[in-house]
Each structure stands twice: as C-alpha cells, then as structure tokens.
Amino acid sequence: MEFIQTKDPSIKKPIIIAAMQDMGNVGSIVINFINQSLKTESFRTAKVSFPTYVIDNGGSIDLPNESWDYKYTDDLIIFGGGKGQPQNNNELNLLCQDVIDVAKKYSAKFIYTLGGFHTNRILKNEPKTYVTTTNTELRKQMEKLDLDLTPQKSLISGFNGLILGFAKKHDIQGIGMYGELNQPEIPQYRAAISIIKTIEKLTFRKLGNTEELDMLAKEIDQKFRN
C-alpha cells in the first residue's frame, strides 16, 4: 500500500467513520453519501501499489485505479467508500493500521464502521441496523439507547469488521453498524438509510437528507417488479 498525505487538517479529537464497499454496496453508499452531503475535503489517499488484476475492455486492457480517500469536515474524518477492498490480507492489515495511525495522530475519540448484514428475515422495506462494540461498557450504552445488538456470534470479514479489531487492540473505542439486507448482489439503499439514521442518533448530528437514497431504492424495486 502507498499512503499519500496532501494536507494536514487542523482537527482534534474527531470521530472517524470508516467503511469500504461490501455486500449490497452498503459501506460505499453511506460513505459516499456523507462525503457528498457534508462537502468533505480530501487530505490523504491510500493506494494499492501492485494490483492483482487488470481490466479487459475487449481487446485491450487497463490497470485498475484502486485508491481510497481520507476526507474531513469539522470534527469528522471519513475514510473509504469508492469501489472494492484490498485483494490480500497483507494490504488489508496495512490499511487498517493506517486508519489507526491517523486516529492516533488526530486523537480520535471513536471509530465507527458499517456494512451489510445478510438475513433471511422479511424486511418489508424497513431493515434494522445491528450494532456491535469493542467492549462491554459500550455494549451497555447501546442497550440503554434501545439499539439492536448483533443477534448471534458470527465472523465479520473484510475491512468493515477487521477495523474494529484493530481499534480494540489499540485501545480506541469502536462501534460497528450493519444494515439488514436480503439480496447482497443488489445495492441496498434502505440498509444504508437505516445506518445513517443510527449514526445520527449516536453522534447527535444530521448527516443530510436521504430522500435521494429512498428514490434510488424505489427505482430498484420497480426494476425488479418489471
């Protein structure tokens, strides 16, 4: 991995929201929404040094541009979004460690991550967001807020799970939020909306109007009905 610092923002004790593309594109939908809504500014880029594939355009190839931005506004740092995740464990671990290093540099108070939660429950357009935490004290606080905790023991793979492990290892408090979805191969805008509302409840700040995400969800509904 290559890390490129383009500026040094003047922020102290921010909350970090970090997530990457996952099933249902939930991680990317939320991160991209926050960046667009809050008009965040880029200050650091993580870039894959050696890609593990090429893109065949039909007779000619291109190299993929695999990179993810750190962006900021006020007391928030937003990382990730975009497309894909690192293709091997070494790069994934380097990326998680870099998020931790950035968190320490700016004395971050919390790391939030998020993604999809595959379920067979019939959602009826109202997916829940399940929450997990890096320690039992935080878990108790989530229970007092009447948030739904992850319902059973499971493995959370990829960046959107592993970053919580890195946070715990480095004594940084972390919360993971995972929106229910039935079809992981389809963009899940309602799961993203559910997560956005949960973040707003936890951070006491408005992240933006989600009407456009709701319209995109309805467009997908219509497409599959046809």
Protein Blocks (a to p, Z undefined) as FASTA:
>chain_A
ZZddfbdcddehiacddddddehhlmmmmmmmmmmmnopacfbdcddfbdcbdcdehhia
cddddddddddehjacceeehedjdfbfklmmmmmmmmmmmmmmnopabdcdddddddfb
dfklpacdddddfbfklmmmmmmnopacdfbdcddehjklmmmmmmmmnopacddddddd
fblmbccfklmmmmmmmmmmmnopafbjfklmmmmmmmmmmmmmZZ
